[in-house]
Amino acid sequence: MGERIGLTEDEWGIIGTLLPSERGRGCRPAQDNRLYFEGMMWIARTGSQWRHLPDEYGKWNSVFRRYRRWVTTGVFEAMLETLGEMVARDATADMIDSTVVRAHHCAVGIKKGLRKPRRLADREADFSTKLHARCDAKGRPLGFVLTPGQSHDIQGFGPLFRLIAHKIEALLADKGYDADAIREELANADVEAVIPAKSNRRDPIPHDREKYRWRNLVERLFNKLKNWRRIATRYDKTKESYLGFVNLVSALQWIPFVHET
């Protein structure tokens, strides 16, 4: 069966309070949230199909239904936001970047008899998906946006930058975000733009090279997330289900910092 994936008592003491209480369906009692949550972690780590979930985590269909229910009600997104608020905010700088995630053929869902996929989210998974992330100065995840794999990095900037209202001193990004519109929005928000100028810019704009070295933290964040196979490869047909796993794993990244407070 392999190594069991789960949480320690201290970790569950934090996560358990952020999950909604469940009631049984009909005459069946609701199973333990911890058991089901650890089953979701197993799926995220292994990338396996739901049907292959070991019986020790509960019936696979019950775990899947609860996962989908938590995804549609925004439980994992709220969990990530709450854990971030439990830790002192580092306003020195935030970082934005993106990574391409190859879509498995399971992620492409076309209903029989239809010429087009049922939803735009399905068409986004045809070949690849681009995951845009924002993290703080310690590399801790703050939020995510999903776009089709062929889209430019700039498409993820606006939603991510407006996602968080906290005032920050600087925003770090690579030269893919070197656009006048982005620099203007950062200037209006009184945020320093630590973005290298593109080689074809007529009047290169200098940036703080010392601060820019911190940008490796967002790259490390992607490496940590992609250690979970359900994130490294997109198997989910809808972007909501895929982002649910991203937010679940990202929430776990905050737990060590919660224990420090």
HELIX and SHEET records of a PDB file:
HELIX    1   1 GLU A    9  ILE A   15  1                                   7    
HELIX    2   2 GLY A   16  LEU A   18  5                                   3    
HELIX    3   3 ASN A   33  THR A   46  1                                  14    
HELIX    4   4 TRP A   50  HIS A   52  5                                   3    
HELIX    5   5 ASP A   55  TYR A   57  5                                   3    
HELIX    6   6 TRP A   60  THR A   72  1                                  13    
HELIX    7   7 VAL A   75  MET A   86  1                                  12    
HELIX    8   8 HIS A  105  ALA A  107  5                                   3    
HELIX    9   9 LEU A  120  GLU A  124  1                                   5    
HELIX   10  10 ILE A  154  PHE A  161  1                                   8    
HELIX   11  11 LYS A  175  TYR A  177  5                                   3    
HELIX   12  12 ASP A  180  ASN A  188  1                                   9    
HELIX   13  13 ARG A  209  TYR A  212  1                                   4    
HELIX   14  14 ARG A  213  ARG A  215  5                                   3    
HELIX   15  15 ASN A  216  LEU A  225  1                                  10    
HELIX   16  16 ARG A  229  ALA A  232  1                                   4    
HELIX   17  17 LYS A  239  GLU A  260  1                                  22    
SHEET    1   A 5 PRO A 141  PRO A 148  0                                        
SHEET    2   A 5 SER A 128  CYS A 135 -1                                        
SHEET    3   A 5 ASP A  94  ALA A 103 -1                                        
SHEET    4   A 5 ALA A 170  LEU A 172  1                                        
SHEET    5   A 5 GLU A 192  VAL A 194  1                                        
SHEET    1   B 4 PRO A 141  PRO A 148  0                                        
SHEET    2   B 4 SER A 128  CYS A 135 -1                                        
SHEET    3   B 4 ASP A  94  ALA A 103 -1                                        
SHEET    4   B 4 THR A 233  ARG A 234  1                                        
END                                                                             
